[in-house]
Amino acid sequence: MVAMLALTASATQATAHPPPSPEHGVNETTYCTLWAGDTDATNTSTLHARTANTTRGVCVVAAGTDIPLNAPPAAVEQWNRGDLHDFPITDSDQAIAPPTAPLSHGRFIKDAYTAIFAVQPSTRARLSPAAQPLYVASNGTLLGTVDSRVAVPPDDTTGSRRVYWSLVAHDIRETRVRVAGTMISNASGNHTPTLPYALQSSGSRSQELILEADITATLRKRVETCIARDVDGNCIKWENTITYPTETLTVQDQLEVVPYDLTISGYRAAYPNGDLGLVIYKNQPWLGYSLPNGDVHGVWRFYVARNEDWDTLVVRTESGETVQDSPLHPLQIAAYPIEPGPTASRRTVTILEAYGVTTTPPTLPPTVLLDILTDPYTSSYGLATRTKTTNHNLAAVTAYGIVRGVDVDAKPSDFAEIPINQSDLTVTVRQTTPETMTVRVQVQDAQTGAPINTAGREGYVVLADTRVNTSGNGTVTTTLPRTSGGIAARYEPGRWWTASPGYTGDSDVAYVHGTVLQALSVLYQLAIPVSLFLVGVFLIDRITGWRVWPPWRRV
C-alpha cells in the first residue's frame, strides 16, 4: 500500500534531501524508491518543479510520498559501496567525521575515530515499538570510515635548548572486525575500509560487531643543545640530537546486530486426493515461501531510508571545527508489518493454521510517509498449508528471508513425513422408544480398519450438534431425544500433523425407523418437490414443443 499523496502545505516533511540525481550505477526507477524520509512535495507547484526532468511514474509518486517495497532491494548495497568512496579527501591537518562519531585523543593524534558506515546485507526489522533489531546476513561486508589529524608540537627556538618538530608519517596501519573479542577479519588500513565478516548463528541473541583501527603517527624531534659559549655568552657550539617519537592509537566503533540465519523444518504429507500438506516452522521473521502451485506471503513490507547521522560532516583542525553538508548518504533497509497475518497468493493454497504471537505494531519515523497497521498483528513462527498440486517435490519449496539474499530451500530430511488416511464413519440407530433413541457411531481407518480413538488424539465426533468422543474400540454409543427424521454425525479429525497417521473427515446419516404413519409422512414430504418438478417439465414441453414429456420417453 502507498500512503496518499499529500499536496497541502500542512503535509509532513522530512528534514534532509537525497542527491539530486542517480549515482553509483543505480538506474532512475530504482533510485526514486530508495529515499523514504526525504523532503516530500507539499503543494502542486513544488511537485511539478521536482518532477520536471523525469517521465518515470514512480519518480513522480516518490516526489510526494514514500514507496513501500515487496522485497529488500539489492540496489542498496550497490549504492553504499559507491557512496563510501565519496568520503572527502583529508590530510594530517584535519579530521573529518560524522557528528555522532566517538573521538579519541593521544599525545599527537587528535580527533581520531572509526565509524561503521553500513553493514550489508542487513534489514532493520521494526517488529514492535520496543523490539527493532538489525538483522544482518551471517556472511556479509562491513563498510566504515577512519580519520584523525596530527597535532605537531610548536618549535621552541629560544634559550640554550631548542626543539624543532616535523611530521614524518601518519598512517592507518590496520583495520579489523571483531566479535566477542575475536578478530574475524583484517586488512591494511585506509580511510574507507571494506571488510568481510562471518558470524555464528545465535538464535535471536544480539552480538556486538566492532570495527577497529590502528592509527599511527611518527614525528621527527630535533633538539639543539648549546655546549660552548664565547666570553660574551653567545653559543658557539651546538649539539644535535634527533629522535623519532611514534604514537599508536586504537579506535573502534560498535554496532549491535542479530545474525540472520533462517532455518526451516516441519512436516509434510500427501492427502488421499493428492493434495500436498505442509507445516513449516522457522526460527526468525520471514518474507514467506513458495509452493509447487502457489505462494504464502508474510506480513512484511520494506522501505529504504538514509542514515541521518551522516547528513553532515564535522571538519576539525587545530584552530577549531566547522560543519558542512555531507556527500555521503548511506542507505538502510527497514521491514515493517503491513498485514494482520500471513496470506496465500492463490486459491490453490489454503492456510490451515498460523502459529504466532499477537504483537503490537510499531510506529515509523515521522518523516516516513507510509500506511501502517494500527491493530495488533500475528508474528508467525509456523504455518500449516494445504495445496492443490500433485507435485510433492520439496525442491519447489523455498523460504524467503527479510534480509536480502538469505533464502532457504526445503530439505526432505528436515520434514517428517506423516501419512494421511481416509476415515470411515458410520452411524446406526440401535434402539428406539417413543421418546428416545440409542445411537452408535463407529470411526475407523478406511484403509486398515483400525479403530480411531478420538479421546486419545486430537479431533472429535459431532453427533446431533454435540461433540462426543469414541473410545479405544473406535465407537461411542449414546441415547438422544428421538427425532422423526435422520440423525447426522461427522468426524472432525483435527490437525493431521499432531499424530501419525493423520485423517480426513467423514460423515454419515441414519434414519429413525418409525410407525407406518411416520413413513407415509416422509413419503409425502418427498412427493411434493418431485411433483412440482414433473409439472414444470410438462409445462415446458407443451410451451416449447421440445417433446421431453414424459421424461421416461427414451428409457
C-alpha positions as CSV (number, residue, x, y, z in Angstrom):
1,M,0.0,0.0,0.0
2,V,1.1,3.5,-0.7
3,A,0.3,6.4,1.5
4,M,-1.9,9.0,-0.1
5,L,0.0,11.7,-1.9
6,A,-0.3,14.9,0.2
7,L,-0.4,18.2,-1.7
8,T,-1.2,20.5,1.1
9,A,1.1,22.9,2.9
10,S,0.5,21.0,6.2
11,A,1.8,17.7,4.9
12,T,4.7,16.1,6.9
13,Q,8.1,16.9,5.5
14,A,11.5,15.3,6.1
15,T,14.5,17.3,7.2
16,A,17.1,16.5,4.6
17,H,17.5,15.6,0.9
18,P,18.9,12.9,-1.3
19,P,21.4,13.6,-4.0
20,P,19.8,15.3,-6.9
21,S,20.2,12.5,-9.4
22,P,21.0,8.8,-9.6
23,E,24.6,7.8,-8.9
24,H,26.8,4.7,-8.5
25,G,25.2,2.8,-11.3
26,V,21.7,2.8,-9.8
27,N,19.0,3.3,-12.5
28,E,16.5,6.1,-12.2
29,T,13.4,4.0,-11.5
30,T,15.1,2.1,-8.6
31,Y,16.8,5.3,-7.3
32,C,13.5,7.0,-6.8
33,T,12.3,4.3,-4.4
34,L,15.3,4.5,-2.1
35,W,14.6,7.7,-0.2
36,A,11.8,7.3,2.3
37,G,12.1,10.1,4.8
38,D,13.2,12.7,2.2
39,T,11.6,16.1,1.8
40,D,8.3,15.5,0.0
41,A,6.5,18.0,-2.2
42,T,3.8,19.7,-0.2
43,N,2.0,21.6,-3.0
44,T,1.3,21.2,-6.7
45,S,3.9,23.8,-7.8
46,T,6.6,22.1,-5.8
47,L,5.7,18.7,-7.2
48,H,5.8,19.9,-10.8
49,A,9.2,21.6,-10.2
50,R,10.7,18.5,-8.7
51,T,9.4,16.2,-11.4
52,A,10.0,18.4,-14.4
53,N,13.0,16.3,-15.6
54,T,11.5,12.8,-15.2
55,T,8.9,10.8,-17.1
56,R,9.0,7.9,-14.6
57,G,5.7,7.5,-12.9
58,V,7.3,6.0,-9.8
59,C,9.5,9.1,-9.5
60,V,6.5,11.4,-9.7
61,V,4.8,9.4,-6.9
62,A,8.0,9.4,-4.8
63,A,8.3,13.1,-5.0
64,G,5.2,13.5,-2.9
65,T,5.3,10.4,-0.7
66,D,7.3,7.3,0.1
67,I,7.3,4.0,-1.7
68,P,6.7,0.6,0.0
69,L,8.7,-2.3,-1.4
70,N,7.8,-6.0,-1.5
71,A,11.3,-7.3,-1.1
72,P,14.7,-5.8,0.1
73,P,16.4,-4.3,-3.0
74,A,19.9,-5.2,-4.0
75,A,20.5,-1.6,-5.1
76,V,21.1,-0.5,-1.5
77,E,24.3,-2.5,-1.4
78,Q,25.4,-1.1,-4.8
79,W,24.7,2.4,-3.6
80,N,26.5,2.1,-0.3
81,R,29.6,0.6,-2.0
82,G,29.8,3.5,-4.4
83,D,28.8,6.2,-1.9
84,L,31.6,5.2,0.6
85,H,34.1,6.4,-2.0
86,D,32.7,9.9,-1.8
87,F,34.3,10.4,1.6
88,P,36.2,13.7,1.3
89,I,40.0,13.8,0.7
90,T,41.7,14.6,4.0
91,D,45.2,15.1,5.4
92,S,47.1,15.2,8.6
93,D,46.0,18.8,9.4
94,Q,42.3,17.9,9.6
95,A,39.9,15.1,10.7
96,I,36.6,14.6,9.0
97,A,33.9,12.7,10.9
98,P,30.1,12.3,11.2
99,P,28.8,14.3,14.2
100,T,28.0,11.1,16.2
101,A,31.4,9.5,15.9
102,P,33.2,8.9,19.2
103,L,36.5,10.7,19.3
104,S,39.8,9.6,20.8
105,H,42.9,11.7,21.5
106,G,46.5,10.9,22.2
107,R,49.6,13.0,22.6
108,F,50.0,13.7,18.9
109,I,47.0,12.0,17.3
110,K,43.8,14.1,17.8
111,D,40.1,13.6,16.9
112,A,40.7,10.0,15.9
113,Y,37.7,7.8,15.2
114,T,36.3,5.0,13.2
115,A,32.6,4.8,12.2
116,I,30.5,2.0,10.8
117,F,29.1,3.3,7.6
118,A,26.9,0.2,6.7
119,V,26.6,-3.5,7.3
120,Q,25.2,-5.4,4.4
121,P,23.1,-7.2,3.6
122,S,21.0,-6.1,6.5
123,T,17.5,-5.1,7.5
124,R,16.2,-3.1,10.4
125,A,13.1,-5.1,11.5
126,R,10.6,-2.9,13.1
127,L,8.8,-5.7,15.0
128,S,7.1,-3.7,17.7
129,P,7.6,-0.3,19.4
130,A,10.3,-1.8,21.7
131,A,11.9,-4.6,19.5
132,Q,13.6,-3.3,16.4
133,P,16.8,-5.5,15.8
134,L,19.2,-5.0,13.0
135,Y,19.3,-8.4,11.2
136,V,22.5,-8.9,9.3
137,A,23.4,-11.8,7.0
138,S,25.7,-14.3,8.7
139,N,28.3,-13.7,5.9
140,G,28.5,-10.1,4.7
141,T,30.5,-6.9,4.5
142,L,31.2,-4.1,6.9
143,L,31.9,-0.6,5.5
144,G,33.4,2.1,7.5
145,T,35.4,5.3,7.7
146,V,38.5,6.2,9.7
147,D,40.3,9.5,10.1
148,S,42.4,11.6,12.5
149,R,44.7,14.6,12.5
150,V,48.1,15.1,14.0
151,A,48.9,18.0,16.3
152,V,52.6,18.7,15.7
153,P,54.1,20.5,18.7
154,P,55.3,24.0,18.1
155,D,59.0,24.6,17.8
156,D,60.9,26.1,20.7
157,T,63.7,28.3,19.3
158,T,64.7,30.2,22.4
159,G,67.3,29.5,25.1
160,S,70.2,27.1,25.1
161,R,68.0,24.2,24.3
162,R,66.0,24.5,21.1
163,V,63.4,21.9,19.8
164,Y,62.2,21.5,16.3
165,W,59.3,19.2,15.3
166,S,58.1,17.8,11.9
167,L,55.8,15.1,10.8
168,V,57.4,12.1,9.2
169,A,54.4,9.7,8.7
170,H,50.7,9.5,9.5
171,D,49.1,6.2,8.7
172,I,46.1,3.9,9.3
173,R,48.1,0.8,9.9
174,E,45.3,-1.8,10.1
175,T,41.6,-2.2,10.3
176,R,39.8,-5.1,11.9
177,V,36.4,-6.6,12.6
178,R,35.9,-8.2,16.0
179,V,33.1,-10.1,17.6
180,A,33.2,-11.0,21.3
181,G,36.8,-10.2,21.5
182,T,37.8,-12.4,18.5
183,M,39.2,-10.9,15.3
184,I,37.3,-12.3,12.3
185,S,38.9,-10.3,9.5
186,N,41.5,-7.6,9.0
187,A,43.1,-5.6,6.2
188,S,45.7,-3.0,5.7
189,G,44.4,0.4,6.7
190,N,42.7,3.1,4.7
191,H,40.2,5.8,5.2
192,T,37.3,3.8,3.8
193,P,37.7,0.1,4.9
194,T,35.5,-2.6,3.5
195,L,35.9,-5.8,5.5
196,P,34.2,-9.2,5.2
197,Y,32.8,-10.8,8.3
198,A,31.3,-14.2,9.3
199,L,29.0,-14.6,12.3
200,Q,27.9,-17.7,14.1
201,S,24.2,-18.2,14.5
202,S,22.9,-17.0,17.9
203,G,19.2,-17.5,17.7
204,S,17.7,-14.2,18.5
205,R,20.5,-13.0,20.7
206,S,22.3,-9.9,19.6
207,Q,26.1,-9.5,19.1
208,E,28.4,-6.6,19.1
209,L,30.0,-6.1,15.7
210,I,33.1,-4.0,16.2
211,L,35.2,-2.0,13.6
212,E,38.6,-1.3,15.0
213,A,41.5,0.6,13.5
214,D,45.2,1.3,14.5
215,I,46.3,4.8,13.7
216,T,50.0,5.7,13.9
217,A,51.9,9.0,13.8
218,T,55.7,9.3,13.6
219,L,57.3,12.7,14.2
220,R,60.9,13.9,14.0
221,K,62.2,15.8,17.0
222,R,65.5,17.6,16.6
223,V,67.0,19.1,19.8
224,E,69.8,21.6,19.7
225,T,71.7,22.0,22.9
226,C,74.4,24.7,23.4
227,I,77.6,23.1,24.7
228,A,80.0,26.0,24.4
229,R,79.8,29.8,24.7
230,D,82.1,32.7,24.0
231,V,83.1,35.4,26.6
232,D,80.0,37.4,25.7
233,G,77.8,34.4,26.5
234,N,76.9,33.6,22.9
235,C,76.6,30.0,22.0
236,I,79.4,29.0,19.6
237,K,78.8,25.2,19.6
238,W,75.6,23.2,19.4
239,E,74.9,19.5,19.8
240,N,72.1,18.0,17.8
241,T,70.0,15.1,19.0
242,I,67.4,13.6,16.7
243,T,64.6,11.2,17.8
244,Y,61.5,9.8,16.2
245,P,58.6,9.7,18.7
246,T,55.9,7.3,17.5
247,E,52.3,7.0,18.8
248,T,49.7,4.4,18.0
249,L,46.1,4.9,18.9
250,T,43.5,2.2,18.6
251,V,39.9,3.4,17.9
252,Q,36.7,1.5,17.5
253,D,33.0,1.7,16.8
254,Q,30.4,-1.0,17.5
255,L,27.0,-1.9,16.3
256,E,24.5,-4.3,17.9
257,V,23.3,-6.8,15.4
258,V,21.4,-10.1,15.3
259,P,22.8,-12.7,12.8
260,Y,20.1,-13.7,10.4
261,D,20.4,-17.4,9.6
262,L,16.9,-18.5,8.5
263,T,16.2,-22.2,9.0
264,I,13.0,-24.2,8.3
265,S,11.7,-27.6,9.3
266,G,8.3,-29.2,9.9
267,Y,6.0,-31.9,8.5
268,R,4.8,-33.0,5.1
269,A,2.0,-35.2,3.9
270,A,0.0,-36.3,0.9
271,Y,-3.8,-36.1,1.2
272,P,-5.8,-39.0,-0.2
273,N,-6.8,-36.9,-3.2
274,G,-3.2,-35.9,-3.9
275,D,-3.0,-32.5,-2.3
276,L,0.2,-31.5,-0.6
277,G,0.1,-30.9,3.2
278,L,3.0,-28.9,4.6
279,V,3.8,-27.5,8.0
280,I,6.8,-25.1,8.2
281,Y,8.4,-23.8,11.3
282,K,11.1,-21.1,11.1
283,N,13.4,-19.5,13.6
284,Q,13.3,-15.8,12.6
285,P,10.9,-13.4,10.8
286,W,10.4,-14.4,7.1
287,L,9.0,-12.9,4.0
288,G,7.1,-16.0,3.1
289,Y,7.7,-19.1,1.0
290,S,7.0,-20.6,-2.4
291,L,5.0,-23.8,-3.0
292,P,4.6,-26.0,-6.1
293,N,1.4,-24.3,-7.0
294,G,1.3,-21.0,-5.2
295,D,2.9,-18.9,-2.5
296,V,2.4,-17.8,1.1
297,H,3.2,-14.2,2.0
298,G,4.2,-13.0,5.4
299,V,3.2,-9.7,7.0
300,W,6.2,-7.6,5.9
301,R,6.9,-4.8,3.6
302,F,10.0,-2.7,3.2
303,Y,11.3,0.8,2.8
304,V,14.7,2.3,2.3
305,A,15.9,5.5,4.0
306,R,19.2,7.2,4.5
307,N,21.1,7.1,7.8
308,E,20.5,10.7,9.0
309,D,23.6,10.6,11.2
310,W,25.6,11.2,8.0
311,D,23.6,14.2,6.8
312,T,26.5,16.5,7.9
313,L,30.3,16.1,8.5
314,V,32.4,17.9,11.1
315,V,35.8,19.1,9.9
316,R,38.2,19.6,12.9
317,T,41.5,21.4,12.7
318,E,44.0,22.9,15.2
319,S,42.0,26.2,15.1
320,G,38.5,24.7,15.6
321,E,35.7,22.9,13.8
322,T,33.2,23.6,11.0
323,V,30.1,21.7,9.9
324,Q,29.4,21.0,6.2
325,D,26.8,19.2,4.2
326,S,27.8,15.6,3.7
327,P,28.3,14.0,0.3
328,L,27.7,10.6,2.0
329,H,24.2,9.1,2.2
330,P,24.4,5.5,3.5
331,L,21.1,3.7,3.0
332,Q,19.4,1.2,5.3
333,I,16.6,-1.2,4.5
334,A,13.8,-1.5,7.1
335,A,11.0,-4.0,7.4
336,Y,7.6,-3.2,9.0
337,P,4.3,-5.2,9.3
338,I,1.5,-4.2,7.0
339,E,-0.8,-7.3,7.1
340,P,-2.6,-8.6,10.2
341,G,-1.4,-12.1,9.3
342,P,0.0,-14.3,6.5
343,T,-1.9,-14.6,3.3
344,A,-2.0,-17.1,0.4
345,S,-1.4,-15.8,-3.1
346,R,-3.8,-18.2,-4.9
347,R,-7.0,-20.2,-4.3
348,T,-4.9,-23.3,-4.7
349,V,-3.3,-22.7,-1.3
350,T,-5.3,-22.9,1.9
351,I,-3.7,-21.7,5.2
352,L,-4.9,-24.2,7.8
353,E,-3.3,-22.6,10.8
354,A,-0.8,-19.9,11.7
355,Y,1.3,-20.3,14.9
356,G,2.4,-17.0,16.2
357,V,2.4,-14.2,18.8
358,T,-0.1,-11.3,18.7
359,T,2.2,-8.3,18.6
360,T,1.6,-4.5,18.9
361,P,2.7,-2.9,15.6
362,P,5.5,-0.3,15.6
363,T,5.2,3.3,14.5
364,L,7.5,4.6,11.8
365,P,9.8,7.6,11.9
366,P,7.7,10.8,11.4
367,T,9.4,11.6,8.2
368,V,8.4,8.2,6.6
369,L,5.1,8.6,4.8
370,L,3.7,5.0,4.6
371,D,0.5,3.4,5.7
372,I,0.9,1.3,8.9
373,L,-1.1,-1.1,11.0
374,T,-2.9,0.2,14.0
375,D,-4.3,-3.1,15.3
376,P,-2.2,-6.0,16.6
377,Y,-0.8,-8.4,14.0
378,T,0.3,-12.1,14.2
379,S,4.0,-12.5,14.1
380,S,4.0,-16.2,13.0
381,Y,6.7,-18.8,13.7
382,G,4.9,-21.6,11.9
383,L,2.3,-22.1,9.1
384,A,0.3,-25.1,8.0
385,T,-1.0,-25.2,4.4
386,R,-2.8,-27.4,2.0
387,T,-2.0,-27.0,-1.7
388,K,-3.9,-28.4,-4.7
389,T,-1.0,-30.0,-6.5
390,T,0.4,-33.4,-7.4
391,N,4.0,-32.1,-7.3
392,H,5.3,-33.1,-3.8
393,N,8.9,-32.4,-4.6
394,L,10.2,-30.2,-1.7
395,A,12.8,-28.7,-4.1
396,A,9.9,-26.4,-5.2
397,V,9.6,-25.0,-1.6
398,T,11.8,-22.1,-0.8
399,A,11.5,-19.8,2.2
400,Y,12.4,-16.2,1.6
401,G,14.1,-14.1,4.3
402,I,13.7,-10.4,5.2
403,V,17.4,-9.9,4.7
404,R,18.4,-9.7,1.0
405,G,19.9,-12.9,-0.3
406,V,19.0,-15.1,2.6
407,D,16.7,-17.8,1.2
408,V,16.4,-21.4,2.3
409,D,15.4,-24.4,0.2
410,A,13.4,-27.1,2.0
411,K,15.3,-30.3,2.5
412,P,13.3,-33.6,2.8
413,S,15.4,-34.6,5.8
414,D,14.1,-31.6,7.7
415,F,10.4,-32.5,7.2
416,A,8.9,-35.6,8.8
417,E,6.5,-37.4,6.5
418,I,3.2,-38.2,8.1
419,P,0.6,-40.4,6.2
420,I,-2.9,-39.0,5.9
421,N,-5.6,-41.8,5.6
422,Q,-9.3,-41.6,4.9
423,S,-11.6,-42.2,7.8
424,D,-14.8,-44.2,7.7
425,L,-17.6,-43.1,9.9
426,T,-20.9,-45.0,10.2
427,V,-23.9,-44.1,12.4
428,T,-26.7,-46.6,13.3
429,V,-29.8,-46.4,15.3
430,R,-29.7,-49.3,17.7
431,Q,-32.9,-48.9,19.7
432,T,-35.8,-46.5,19.8
433,T,-38.7,-45.7,22.2
434,P,-41.4,-43.2,21.7
435,E,-39.2,-40.6,23.4
436,T,-35.6,-41.6,22.9
437,M,-33.2,-43.4,20.5
438,T,-29.9,-45.1,21.1
439,V,-27.3,-44.2,18.5
440,R,-24.0,-45.9,17.9
441,V,-21.2,-44.1,16.0
442,Q,-18.1,-46.0,14.7
443,V,-15.0,-44.4,13.3
444,Q,-12.2,-46.4,11.8
445,D,-9.3,-46.2,9.4
446,A,-10.8,-46.7,5.9
447,Q,-7.5,-48.4,4.7
448,T,-6.7,-50.6,7.6
449,G,-9.9,-50.9,9.5
450,A,-8.1,-49.9,12.7
451,P,-10.4,-48.1,15.2
452,I,-9.9,-44.4,15.7
453,N,-10.0,-43.4,19.4
454,T,-10.8,-39.7,19.3
455,A,-10.4,-39.5,23.1
456,G,-6.8,-40.3,22.7
457,R,-5.8,-37.9,19.9
458,E,-6.8,-34.5,18.6
459,G,-10.2,-34.5,16.9
460,Y,-13.8,-35.4,17.8
461,V,-17.2,-36.6,16.5
462,V,-20.1,-34.2,16.2
463,L,-23.4,-36.1,16.8
464,A,-26.6,-34.1,16.7
465,D,-24.7,-30.9,17.1
466,T,-22.9,-32.2,20.2
467,R,-19.3,-33.1,20.5
468,V,-18.6,-36.7,21.6
469,N,-15.5,-38.9,21.6
470,T,-15.0,-42.5,20.6
471,S,-13.2,-44.9,22.9
472,G,-10.4,-47.4,22.3
473,N,-12.6,-49.6,20.0
474,G,-13.5,-46.6,17.9
475,T,-17.1,-46.4,18.9
476,V,-19.4,-44.3,21.0
477,T,-23.0,-45.2,22.0
478,T,-25.3,-42.6,23.4
479,T,-29.0,-42.0,24.0
480,L,-30.7,-38.9,22.4
481,P,-34.2,-37.5,22.2
482,R,-36.0,-39.1,19.4
483,T,-36.5,-37.3,16.1
484,S,-38.7,-38.0,13.2
485,G,-36.1,-37.6,10.6
486,G,-32.4,-38.5,10.3
487,I,-29.6,-38.3,12.8
488,A,-26.3,-37.0,11.4
489,A,-22.7,-37.5,12.6
490,R,-19.4,-36.3,11.3
491,Y,-15.8,-36.8,12.2
492,E,-13.6,-33.7,12.7
493,P,-10.1,-35.2,12.7
494,G,-8.2,-32.1,13.9
495,R,-4.7,-31.3,12.7
496,W,-3.0,-34.1,10.8
497,W,0.5,-33.2,11.9
498,T,-0.2,-33.8,15.6
499,A,-0.4,-37.6,15.3
500,S,0.5,-40.3,12.9
501,P,-1.4,-41.2,10.8
502,G,-3.5,-38.1,10.2
503,Y,-7.0,-38.5,8.9
504,T,-9.5,-36.8,6.6
505,G,-13.0,-36.2,7.9
506,D,-16.1,-38.3,7.1
507,S,-19.9,-38.1,7.8
508,D,-23.0,-40.3,7.8
509,V,-26.7,-40.1,8.3
510,A,-29.1,-42.7,9.8
511,Y,-32.8,-42.5,9.6
512,V,-35.0,-43.4,12.6
513,H,-37.5,-46.2,11.9
514,G,-41.0,-45.3,13.0
515,T,-44.7,-46.2,12.5
516,V,-46.4,-46.6,9.2
517,L,-47.9,-43.1,9.6
518,Q,-44.4,-41.7,10.1
519,A,-43.2,-43.5,6.9
520,L,-46.1,-42.1,5.0
521,S,-45.3,-38.6,6.3
522,V,-41.8,-38.9,5.0
523,L,-43.0,-40.1,1.6
524,Y,-45.4,-37.2,1.4
525,Q,-42.6,-34.8,2.1
526,L,-40.6,-36.3,-0.7
527,A,-43.6,-36.4,-3.1
528,I,-44.2,-32.6,-3.0
529,P,-40.9,-31.4,-4.6
530,V,-40.9,-34.4,-7.1
531,S,-44.5,-33.5,-8.2
532,L,-43.6,-29.8,-8.7
533,F,-40.6,-30.8,-10.8
534,L,-42.7,-33.1,-13.1
535,V,-45.4,-30.4,-13.5
536,G,-42.7,-28.0,-14.6
537,V,-41.3,-30.4,-17.1
538,F,-44.8,-31.0,-18.5
539,L,-45.5,-27.2,-19.0
540,I,-42.1,-26.6,-20.7
541,D,-42.8,-29.5,-23.1
542,R,-46.2,-28.0,-24.0
543,I,-44.9,-24.5,-24.4
544,T,-41.7,-25.2,-26.4
545,G,-42.6,-28.4,-28.2
546,W,-39.3,-30.0,-27.2
547,R,-41.1,-33.4,-26.8
548,V,-39.4,-34.1,-23.5
549,W,-42.7,-35.4,-21.9
550,P,-42.9,-37.9,-20.5
551,P,-39.4,-37.9,-19.0
552,W,-39.2,-41.7,-19.3
553,R,-40.0,-41.5,-23.1
554,R,-36.5,-42.7,-24.1
555,V,-35.9,-45.1,-21.2
